[in-house]
Amino acid sequence: MVENPTASEGTPAPVGGSKAAKNEEGKFPKGIWIRLFAYLVAGHVFAGFLYLLFEVGAK
């Protein structure tokens, strides 16, 4: 039987090979900040649209 060398060391192997959200310096990548900004803007535009619908509907 062939043993897995990473399993015998007691440290789990990374799942899926995905990277963490932060890089080595502890900073988030630029793409995450752009996406966060876009989601915040889109969320506020959507909330403003709903507010407008309720205001127009109340009259």
C-alpha positions as CSV (number, residue, x, y, z in Angstrom):
1,M,0.0,0.0,0.0
2,V,1.3,3.5,-0.9
3,E,1.1,6.1,1.7
4,N,0.4,9.8,1.1
5,P,3.5,11.7,2.3
6,T,1.5,14.8,3.3
7,A,-0.9,12.7,5.4
8,S,1.9,11.0,7.3
9,E,3.4,14.4,8.3
10,G,0.2,15.3,10.2
11,T,-0.5,18.5,8.2
12,P,-3.5,18.5,6.0
13,A,-3.1,19.1,2.3
14,P,-4.7,22.2,0.8
15,V,-8.2,21.6,-0.5
16,G,-8.7,22.5,-4.1
17,G,-5.5,24.4,-4.4
18,S,-7.3,27.7,-3.8
19,K,-5.4,30.7,-2.5
20,A,-6.4,32.7,0.6
21,A,-8.1,36.1,0.2
22,K,-5.1,37.9,1.5
23,N,-1.6,37.7,0.0
24,E,1.7,37.3,1.7
25,E,1.8,41.0,2.8
26,G,-1.6,40.8,4.5
27,K,-3.2,43.1,1.8
28,F,-6.3,42.2,-0.2
29,P,-5.9,42.1,-4.0
30,K,-7.0,45.0,-6.1
31,G,-9.8,43.0,-7.7
32,I,-11.5,42.4,-4.5
33,W,-11.6,46.1,-3.7
34,I,-13.0,46.9,-7.2
35,R,-15.7,44.2,-6.8
36,L,-16.6,45.4,-3.3
37,F,-17.0,49.0,-4.6
38,A,-19.1,47.8,-7.5
39,Y,-21.4,45.8,-5.2
40,L,-21.8,48.7,-2.8
41,V,-22.7,51.1,-5.7
42,A,-25.1,48.6,-7.2
43,G,-26.7,47.9,-3.9
44,H,-27.3,51.5,-3.2
45,V,-28.7,52.1,-6.6
46,F,-31.1,49.2,-6.2
47,A,-32.1,50.4,-2.7
48,G,-32.7,53.9,-4.1
49,F,-34.9,52.4,-6.9
50,L,-37.0,50.5,-4.4
51,Y,-37.3,53.7,-2.2
52,L,-38.5,55.6,-5.3
53,L,-41.0,52.9,-6.1
54,F,-42.5,53.0,-2.6
55,E,-42.6,56.8,-2.7
56,V,-44.3,57.0,-6.0
57,G,-46.7,54.1,-5.0
58,A,-47.7,55.9,-1.8
59,K,-49.0,58.9,-3.8
